[in-house]
Amino acid sequence: MNWDFIIIGSGFGGSVTACRLAQKGQKVLVLERGRRWPQTAYPIRESWTFDPDEPEKQNGWLDFRLFGKMNVVQGAGIGGGSLVYANVSVEARPELFGEPWGGQISYADLKPYYDRVGRFMNAQPVPENQLSARFKLMKEAAAKAGYRDRFTPVDLCVEFDPNYDMRNWSEIDRADAFSLTHDNQHGVEVGTCVHCGNCDIGCRYGAKSTLDKNYIPVAEGHGAEFRPLHIVRRIEPSTGGYAVQFDRVIDGKLVPGKESAKSVILAAGSLGSTELLLRNRDEYTTLPNVSARLGHGWTSNGDLITPASYADFQPLPHKGPVITSAIDFLDGAFKGQKFWIQDGGYPHLLVNCLRHLEERTAQKIADALETVLDDNIMLWFSQGLDAGDGRLSLGRHWWWPFGKQHLQLDWNLETNEPLFDAILDMQLKLSEVTNGKPVTPVVALWKVFKTVITPHPLGGCNMGTTAGNGVVDHKGEVFGYRGLYVLDGAIIPKPIGRNPSRTIAALAERAVEKM
């Protein structure tokens, strides 16, 4: 065995696991399908998409999977989902653990690991002197709709300067001068937030606490090796452990390779880890005894977005962190459905592209566009407890039954419709009480066409107590395969209705202690 552990994926499960195992003196190799993105590449404006069928041609930072009524977007690169997340770092509600996950994990059991993740990533709310227009609109909406006590700020993994003057955010050409460069607690050079609004396409100031600012450099400092552009294909039991076969992307071509380890940890996300096990169980038959529950219990985590426009108010969606606050209905008080609503922003893509051109005319156009485009838009974000009854499987496209098997998703519209209808009703209500007008074409995506997209897929390799009711145990170890683990969002056994990054990281922290 060349390694003690091979970890597949470098998101919130893989990076946390790599860090803690390396600190324990284990020899760790991390294989990541995407690139390593330097901070100088942000905001990312090229090579956006990752194509799992042709990664040698398209290996960008966003992987879109279109399944029909339910679609998924996920990150690709060293740092995984942290490259594209909205910085939100929150715990799941305690009552979700009423039946302990995997038969053993209660909220009290996971709480110390939640706290550890928060400290390690410096999670904190936006300072009072830097609250965005969207934060204030959310607070107003909660009060006017009669939900004042349900409004709450949320913790973000962002570096803030408590003395930052919000008037500086209009001086975009001088933003570098206002971001304070410093070393974070892990000795990594970062900057402070200047409220540029580009969180989801990469922070050029280093204020966004992606995993390459904390867990990854600590892991590498203790000897862990991270290899980008490695697409894992097969996992096969071998004497003393497992052999892992992969393709490396080199000069636009796929070059096969192989490594071996005593233990293997899948951390490729809900879709990635589930697909790897499905292929190795059903297509390559290298892991034939993986539970029949594989692929079951998938959840979208109830994501829905509704934009609204305002004639007499500017929410300024391109200014400030993407999400800063929430109105919590996870107790089921509205129509018996459990969800929460968040304020939402988004990066000004056209302006960002123009900013990167050298021509003076492009800069002037960017200045003009920034003052007139979309300043009146508010995005109402949501997550909720959907039915959690989706199923991932392998199959061939109906129009080409002789081709390669692809990952497919069976998502039940009937069982999930009540949640999404309730979320949309609340989003429309919050728009109405603040004099907002919903953007009809986007509203129609759900109301008429019943199609949505989620950035928070969970499940597929769900925790259980036996192979009869789960794929892995409470430590993430695959039933029937000692030393083979799954540690990412795929093992979460139910929707949590909140941003899941902190829960995934906390489960990884706990699992390493139990190994």
C-alpha positions as CSV (number, residue, x, y, z in Angstrom):
1,M,0.0,0.0,0.0
2,N,1.4,3.4,-1.1
3,W,-0.8,5.4,1.2
4,D,-2.7,5.0,4.5
5,F,-5.7,6.9,3.0
6,I,-6.8,7.9,-0.5
7,I,-9.6,10.5,-0.4
8,I,-11.7,11.1,-3.5
9,G,-12.8,14.7,-3.5
10,S,-11.7,17.9,-1.7
11,G,-14.9,19.5,-0.6
12,F,-16.2,19.9,3.0
13,G,-16.0,16.2,3.6
14,G,-12.7,15.5,1.9
15,S,-10.7,18.5,3.0
16,V,-11.7,18.2,6.6
17,T,-10.9,14.5,6.6
18,A,-7.6,15.0,4.9
19,C,-6.6,17.7,7.4
20,R,-7.4,15.7,10.5
21,L,-5.9,12.4,9.2
22,A,-2.7,14.2,8.2
23,Q,-2.5,15.8,11.7
24,K,-2.7,12.2,13.1
25,G,0.4,11.3,11.1
26,Q,-1.4,9.3,8.4
27,K,-0.1,9.3,4.8
28,V,-2.9,11.0,2.9
29,L,-3.5,11.4,-0.9
30,V,-6.4,13.5,-2.1
31,L,-7.6,13.0,-5.7
32,E,-9.7,15.9,-7.0
33,R,-11.4,15.9,-10.5
34,G,-11.2,19.7,-10.9
35,R,-8.4,22.2,-11.1
36,R,-6.6,24.1,-8.4
37,W,-7.8,27.7,-8.8
38,P,-5.4,30.4,-7.8
39,Q,-6.8,33.5,-6.2
40,T,-5.6,35.6,-9.1
41,A,-8.1,33.7,-11.3
42,Y,-11.0,35.3,-9.5
43,P,-13.7,36.3,-10.3
44,I,-13.7,33.3,-12.6
45,R,-14.7,34.3,-16.1
46,E,-13.6,31.4,-18.3
47,S,-13.8,27.6,-18.3
48,W,-17.0,27.7,-16.3
49,T,-18.3,24.2,-16.9
50,F,-17.1,20.8,-15.9
51,D,-18.2,18.0,-18.2
52,P,-18.1,14.5,-16.5
53,D,-18.2,12.9,-19.9
54,E,-15.3,14.9,-21.3
55,P,-13.3,16.3,-18.4
56,E,-10.2,16.5,-20.6
57,K,-12.0,19.1,-22.7
58,Q,-14.1,20.9,-20.1
59,N,-12.8,21.1,-16.5
60,G,-14.2,24.3,-15.2
61,W,-15.5,25.0,-11.7
62,L,-19.3,24.3,-12.2
63,D,-20.9,20.9,-12.9
64,F,-24.5,21.2,-14.0
65,R,-26.6,18.1,-14.1
66,L,-30.0,18.3,-15.8
67,F,-32.4,15.6,-14.7
68,G,-35.7,17.2,-15.8
69,K,-37.9,18.5,-13.0
70,M,-35.0,18.5,-10.5
71,N,-31.6,19.7,-11.6
72,V,-28.3,20.1,-9.7
73,V,-25.3,22.4,-9.7
74,Q,-22.1,21.5,-7.9
75,G,-18.5,22.7,-7.6
76,A,-15.4,21.1,-9.2
77,G,-11.9,22.0,-8.1
78,I,-9.5,21.9,-5.1
79,G,-11.9,23.0,-2.4
80,G,-15.0,21.4,-3.9
81,G,-18.3,23.1,-3.0
82,S,-16.6,25.8,-1.0
83,L,-15.6,27.4,-4.3
84,V,-19.2,28.2,-5.1
85,Y,-21.0,28.3,-1.8
86,A,-22.5,31.5,-0.4
87,N,-20.3,31.3,2.8
88,V,-23.2,30.4,5.1
89,S,-22.1,28.2,8.0
90,V,-25.0,27.1,10.2
91,E,-26.1,24.0,12.2
92,A,-29.0,21.7,11.5
93,R,-31.9,22.2,13.9
94,P,-31.6,20.0,17.0
95,E,-35.0,18.3,16.5
96,L,-33.8,16.8,13.2
97,F,-31.8,14.4,15.3
98,G,-34.8,13.1,17.2
99,E,-34.0,9.6,15.8
100,P,-30.2,9.5,16.0
101,W,-28.5,9.5,12.6
102,G,-26.9,6.1,12.0
103,G,-28.4,5.0,15.3
104,Q,-25.8,7.0,17.3
105,I,-25.4,10.7,16.2
106,S,-27.6,13.1,18.2
107,Y,-27.4,16.9,18.1
108,A,-25.5,16.9,21.5
109,D,-23.0,14.4,20.0
110,L,-22.4,16.6,16.9
111,K,-22.4,19.9,18.7
112,P,-18.7,20.0,19.7
113,Y,-17.8,19.3,16.1
114,Y,-20.1,22.1,14.9
115,D,-18.3,24.4,17.2
116,R,-14.9,23.2,16.0
117,V,-15.7,23.8,12.4
118,G,-17.0,27.3,13.2
119,R,-13.8,28.2,15.0
120,F,-11.5,26.7,12.3
121,M,-13.3,28.6,9.5
122,N,-13.9,31.8,11.6
123,A,-17.6,31.8,11.1
124,Q,-19.3,35.1,12.1
125,P,-22.3,37.3,11.2
126,V,-21.9,40.5,9.2
127,P,-20.8,43.3,11.5
128,E,-23.6,45.7,12.5
129,N,-22.0,48.6,10.7
130,Q,-21.9,46.7,7.4
131,L,-25.5,45.4,7.1
132,S,-26.6,45.3,3.5
133,A,-29.8,46.8,2.0
134,R,-31.1,43.2,1.5
135,F,-30.5,42.4,5.2
136,K,-32.7,45.5,6.1
137,L,-35.3,44.5,3.6
138,M,-35.5,41.0,5.1
139,K,-35.9,42.4,8.5
140,E,-38.6,44.7,7.3
141,A,-40.4,41.9,5.5
142,A,-40.4,39.7,8.6
143,A,-41.9,42.5,10.7
144,K,-44.6,43.5,8.2
145,A,-45.6,39.9,7.6
146,G,-45.9,39.2,11.4
147,Y,-42.7,37.1,11.7
148,R,-40.4,39.5,13.5
149,D,-39.3,36.8,16.0
150,R,-38.4,34.4,13.2
151,F,-35.8,36.7,11.7
152,T,-32.1,35.9,12.4
153,P,-28.7,36.9,11.1
154,V,-26.6,33.9,9.8
155,D,-23.0,33.1,10.4
156,L,-20.7,33.4,7.4
157,C,-17.2,32.1,6.7
158,V,-16.0,35.6,5.6
159,E,-13.1,37.8,6.9
160,F,-14.5,41.2,7.9
161,D,-12.8,44.4,8.8
162,P,-14.9,45.8,11.7
163,N,-13.9,49.3,10.8
164,Y,-14.7,49.1,7.1
165,D,-16.6,52.2,5.8
166,M,-19.5,51.1,3.7
167,R,-19.2,54.2,1.6
168,N,-16.1,52.7,0.0
169,W,-18.0,50.0,-1.9
170,S,-18.9,52.6,-4.6
171,E,-15.2,53.0,-5.4
172,I,-14.8,49.7,-7.1
173,D,-11.6,50.7,-8.9
174,R,-10.0,51.3,-5.5
175,A,-11.4,48.2,-3.7
176,D,-8.0,46.7,-3.4
177,A,-7.0,49.6,-1.2
178,F,-9.8,48.9,1.3
179,S,-9.2,45.1,1.7
180,L,-6.8,44.6,4.6
181,T,-4.3,41.9,3.8
182,H,-3.3,39.7,6.8
183,D,-2.6,36.2,7.8
184,N,-5.5,34.2,9.2
185,Q,-5.2,31.8,12.2
186,H,-3.7,29.2,9.9
187,G,-0.9,31.4,8.6
188,V,-2.6,31.8,5.2
189,E,-2.7,35.3,3.6
190,V,-6.2,36.5,3.2
191,G,-8.0,39.9,2.8
192,T,-11.1,41.5,4.3
193,C,-14.5,41.8,2.7
194,V,-15.1,44.9,0.6
195,H,-18.7,43.9,-0.2
196,C,-18.0,43.4,-4.0
197,G,-20.8,40.8,-4.3
198,N,-18.7,38.3,-6.1
199,C,-18.8,35.5,-3.5
200,D,-20.3,32.9,-5.8
201,I,-17.7,33.4,-8.6
202,G,-14.6,33.7,-6.4
203,C,-13.3,36.4,-4.1
204,R,-10.2,38.1,-5.6
205,Y,-9.5,39.6,-2.1
206,G,-9.3,36.3,-0.3
207,A,-12.0,37.3,2.1
208,K,-14.2,34.3,1.4
209,S,-13.1,31.3,3.6
210,T,-12.9,28.6,1.0
211,L,-11.3,25.4,2.1
212,D,-8.0,26.4,0.5
213,K,-7.7,29.1,3.2
214,N,-8.0,26.7,6.2
215,Y,-8.4,22.9,6.1
216,I,-6.4,22.3,2.9
217,P,-3.2,24.3,3.7
218,V,-3.2,22.7,7.2
219,A,-3.5,19.3,5.6
220,E,-0.7,20.0,3.2
221,G,1.4,21.4,6.0
222,H,1.2,18.0,7.7
223,G,2.1,16.1,4.5
224,A,-1.2,15.4,2.7
225,E,-0.9,15.5,-1.1
226,F,-3.7,17.1,-3.2
227,R,-3.7,16.1,-6.9
228,P,-6.1,18.1,-9.2
229,L,-7.5,16.8,-12.5
230,H,-7.7,13.2,-11.3
231,I,-11.0,11.5,-12.3
232,V,-11.4,8.3,-10.3
233,R,-13.0,5.4,-12.1
234,R,-12.6,2.2,-10.1
235,I,-12.2,1.1,-6.5
236,E,-11.2,-2.5,-6.0
237,P,-10.4,-4.5,-2.9
238,S,-6.8,-5.5,-2.8
239,T,-4.6,-7.3,-0.4
240,G,-4.2,-5.0,2.6
241,G,-6.6,-2.4,1.3
242,Y,-7.9,-1.0,-2.0
243,A,-6.6,-0.2,-5.4
244,V,-7.9,3.1,-7.0
245,Q,-7.8,3.5,-10.7
246,F,-8.2,7.0,-12.3
247,D,-7.6,9.1,-15.4
248,R,-5.4,12.2,-15.2
249,V,-6.0,15.2,-17.4
250,I,-2.7,16.0,-19.1
251,D,-2.4,18.3,-22.1
252,G,-6.1,17.8,-23.0
253,K,-5.8,14.0,-22.8
254,L,-6.8,11.3,-20.3
255,V,-3.9,9.3,-19.0
256,P,-4.7,6.3,-16.8
257,G,-3.1,5.9,-13.4
258,K,-3.4,3.8,-10.2
259,E,-2.7,4.2,-6.5
260,S,-3.4,1.9,-3.5
261,A,-4.2,2.6,0.1
262,K,-5.2,0.8,3.3
263,S,-8.4,2.8,3.4
264,V,-10.4,4.8,0.8
265,I,-12.7,7.7,1.6
266,L,-15.3,8.8,-1.0
267,A,-15.9,12.6,-0.6
268,A,-17.1,13.4,-4.1
269,G,-20.5,14.8,-3.0
270,S,-24.0,13.4,-3.1
271,L,-23.9,12.7,-6.8
272,G,-20.3,11.9,-7.2
273,S,-19.9,9.4,-4.3
274,T,-23.2,7.7,-5.1
275,E,-22.3,7.4,-8.8
276,L,-18.9,6.0,-8.0
277,L,-20.4,3.3,-5.8
278,L,-23.1,2.5,-8.3
279,R,-20.6,2.0,-11.1
280,N,-18.3,-0.1,-9.0
281,R,-21.2,-2.2,-7.7
282,D,-23.3,-2.6,-10.9
283,E,-21.0,-1.8,-13.9
284,Y,-17.5,-2.9,-12.9
285,T,-18.7,-5.3,-10.2
286,T,-15.6,-4.5,-8.1
287,L,-17.8,-3.8,-5.0
288,P,-20.7,-6.1,-5.5
289,N,-21.9,-6.2,-1.9
290,V,-22.7,-2.6,-1.4
291,S,-26.1,-2.2,0.1
292,A,-29.2,-2.3,-2.1
293,R,-30.1,1.0,-0.4
294,L,-27.5,2.7,-2.5
295,G,-29.0,5.7,-4.4
296,H,-32.2,5.8,-2.2
297,G,-33.2,8.6,0.1
298,W,-31.8,11.4,-2.1
299,T,-33.0,15.0,-1.3
300,S,-32.7,18.4,-2.9
301,N,-32.8,20.0,0.5
302,G,-35.8,22.1,-0.7
303,D,-34.0,24.8,-2.6
304,L,-36.1,27.4,-4.4
305,I,-35.4,31.0,-5.6
306,T,-37.9,33.7,-6.4
307,P,-36.7,37.2,-7.5
308,A,-38.7,40.3,-7.0
309,S,-38.3,43.8,-8.4
310,Y,-38.8,47.1,-6.5
311,A,-39.8,50.4,-7.9
312,D,-39.1,52.5,-4.9
313,F,-36.2,50.6,-3.2
314,Q,-32.8,49.3,-4.2
315,P,-31.9,45.9,-2.6
316,L,-28.5,46.2,-4.4
317,P,-28.1,42.4,-5.1
318,H,-24.5,42.9,-6.3
319,K,-23.3,44.5,-3.1
320,G,-22.3,42.6,0.1
321,P,-22.2,38.9,0.9
322,V,-24.6,36.8,-1.1
323,I,-26.7,35.7,2.0
324,T,-26.7,37.4,5.4
325,S,-30.0,36.6,7.2
326,A,-33.0,34.2,7.3
327,I,-36.7,34.0,8.4
328,D,-37.1,30.6,10.0
329,F,-40.3,28.4,9.4
330,L,-38.6,25.1,10.1
331,D,-41.0,24.4,12.9
332,G,-43.8,23.8,10.4
333,A,-45.8,26.9,11.4
334,F,-46.7,27.8,7.8
335,K,-49.0,25.3,6.0
336,G,-47.3,22.5,7.9
337,Q,-44.2,22.7,5.8
338,K,-40.7,23.2,7.2
339,F,-38.3,25.7,5.5
340,W,-36.5,29.0,5.9
341,I,-36.2,32.0,3.6
342,Q,-32.9,33.9,3.1
343,D,-32.0,37.2,1.5
344,G,-30.1,36.6,-1.8
345,G,-27.7,38.4,-4.0
346,Y,-25.7,37.5,-7.1
347,P,-22.6,38.7,-8.9
348,H,-22.8,41.2,-11.7
349,L,-21.3,39.0,-14.4
350,L,-21.3,41.5,-17.2
351,V,-19.6,44.1,-15.2
352,N,-17.0,41.7,-13.9
353,C,-16.2,40.6,-17.5
354,L,-15.7,44.2,-18.5
355,R,-13.6,45.0,-15.5
356,H,-11.0,42.5,-16.7
357,L,-10.6,44.2,-20.1
358,E,-7.8,46.7,-20.3
359,E,-9.6,49.2,-22.6
360,R,-10.6,52.4,-21.0
361,T,-14.0,52.3,-22.9
362,A,-14.8,49.0,-21.3
363,Q,-14.2,50.4,-17.8
364,K,-16.5,53.3,-18.5
365,I,-19.2,51.0,-19.7
366,A,-18.8,48.9,-16.6
367,D,-19.1,52.0,-14.4
368,A,-22.4,52.9,-16.2
369,L,-23.8,49.4,-16.1
370,E,-23.1,49.0,-12.4
371,T,-25.2,52.0,-11.6
372,V,-28.3,51.1,-13.7
373,L,-28.6,47.3,-14.0
374,D,-30.6,45.2,-11.6
375,D,-30.1,47.3,-8.5
376,N,-33.8,46.9,-7.8
377,I,-33.8,43.1,-7.6
378,M,-34.2,41.0,-4.5
379,L,-33.7,37.2,-4.5
380,W,-35.7,35.2,-2.0
381,F,-33.6,32.1,-1.4
382,S,-35.0,29.0,0.5
383,Q,-34.2,25.6,1.7
384,G,-36.6,23.2,3.3
385,L,-37.5,19.6,4.3
386,D,-38.6,17.9,1.2
387,A,-39.8,14.4,1.0
388,G,-36.3,13.0,0.8
389,D,-37.5,10.2,-1.4
390,G,-35.4,10.7,-4.6
391,R,-33.4,7.9,-6.1
392,L,-30.2,7.9,-8.0
393,S,-29.4,5.1,-10.4
394,L,-27.5,4.3,-13.6
395,G,-29.3,4.1,-16.9
396,R,-29.0,4.9,-20.6
397,H,-30.6,7.8,-22.4
398,W,-33.9,6.8,-24.0
399,W,-32.8,8.2,-27.4
400,W,-29.6,6.2,-27.4
401,P,-30.2,2.9,-25.5
402,F,-26.8,1.5,-26.6
403,G,-24.7,4.2,-25.2
404,K,-22.8,4.7,-21.9
405,Q,-24.8,4.5,-18.7
406,H,-25.4,7.8,-17.1
407,L,-26.5,8.9,-13.6
408,Q,-30.2,9.3,-13.5
409,L,-32.5,10.8,-10.8
410,D,-36.0,9.7,-10.1
411,W,-37.6,12.6,-8.2
412,N,-41.2,12.4,-7.1
413,L,-43.1,15.6,-8.0
414,E,-46.3,14.6,-6.1
415,T,-44.6,14.1,-2.7
416,N,-42.4,17.2,-3.0
417,E,-44.9,19.6,-4.4
418,P,-46.5,20.7,-1.1
419,L,-43.2,22.0,0.2
420,F,-42.3,24.0,-2.8
421,D,-45.8,25.4,-3.1
422,A,-45.6,26.6,0.5
423,I,-42.1,28.2,0.0
424,L,-43.3,30.0,-3.1
425,D,-46.4,31.3,-1.3
426,M,-44.2,32.7,1.5
427,Q,-41.7,34.2,-0.9
428,L,-44.6,35.9,-2.7
429,K,-46.0,37.1,0.6
430,L,-42.7,38.6,1.7
431,S,-42.4,40.4,-1.7
432,E,-45.9,41.8,-1.4
433,V,-45.6,43.2,2.1
434,T,-42.4,45.1,1.0
435,N,-44.0,46.4,-2.3
436,G,-42.0,44.0,-4.5
437,K,-43.2,42.6,-7.8
438,P,-42.2,38.9,-8.4
439,V,-40.3,38.4,-11.7
440,T,-42.9,36.3,-13.6
441,P,-40.7,34.2,-15.9
442,V,-38.7,32.9,-12.9
443,V,-41.8,32.3,-10.8
444,A,-43.2,30.3,-13.7
445,L,-40.3,27.8,-13.6
446,W,-41.9,26.2,-10.5
447,K,-45.5,27.4,-10.7
448,V,-46.1,26.4,-14.3
449,F,-43.3,24.1,-15.4
450,K,-42.5,22.5,-12.0
451,T,-38.8,22.5,-12.5
452,V,-36.1,23.6,-9.9
453,I,-32.4,23.5,-9.4
454,T,-30.5,22.8,-6.2
455,P,-26.9,23.5,-5.1
456,H,-27.4,21.5,-2.0
457,P,-28.0,17.8,-3.0
458,L,-27.9,15.4,0.0
459,G,-28.2,11.6,0.4
460,G,-27.7,8.6,-1.9
461,C,-25.3,6.8,0.5
462,N,-27.4,7.3,3.6
463,M,-26.4,6.4,7.1
464,G,-28.1,3.5,8.7
465,T,-27.6,0.8,11.4
466,T,-27.4,-2.1,8.9
467,A,-27.0,-2.7,5.2
468,G,-30.8,-3.3,5.2
469,N,-31.6,0.4,6.0
470,G,-28.4,2.2,5.0
471,V,-25.2,2.3,2.9
472,V,-22.8,3.4,5.7
473,D,-22.7,3.4,9.4
474,H,-22.5,6.5,11.7
475,K,-18.7,6.7,11.0
476,G,-19.3,6.7,7.2
477,E,-17.9,3.2,6.8
478,V,-19.6,1.2,4.0
479,F,-21.4,-1.9,5.3
480,G,-19.5,-5.0,4.1
481,Y,-16.3,-3.2,3.2
482,R,-13.9,-2.5,6.1
483,G,-11.8,0.6,5.4
484,L,-14.0,2.0,2.7
485,Y,-15.8,5.2,3.8
486,V,-18.1,7.9,2.4
487,L,-17.8,11.2,4.2
488,D,-19.7,14.0,2.5
489,G,-23.3,15.2,1.9
490,A,-24.2,11.8,0.5
491,I,-24.4,10.2,3.9
492,I,-26.8,12.7,5.5
493,P,-29.9,10.5,6.0
494,K,-32.6,13.2,5.6
495,P,-33.1,16.8,4.4
496,I,-32.0,19.4,6.9
497,G,-33.6,22.5,5.3
498,R,-30.5,24.7,5.9
499,N,-27.2,25.2,4.2
500,P,-25.4,21.9,4.8
501,S,-21.7,22.8,4.6
502,R,-21.2,23.0,8.4
503,T,-23.1,19.7,9.0
504,I,-21.0,17.9,6.4
505,A,-17.7,19.2,7.9
506,A,-18.8,18.4,11.5
507,L,-19.7,14.8,10.4
508,A,-16.2,14.5,8.9
509,E,-14.6,15.9,12.0
510,R,-16.4,13.3,14.1
511,A,-15.7,10.4,11.8
512,V,-11.9,10.9,11.9
513,E,-12.0,10.8,15.7
514,K,-13.9,7.4,15.5
515,M,-11.5,5.8,13.0
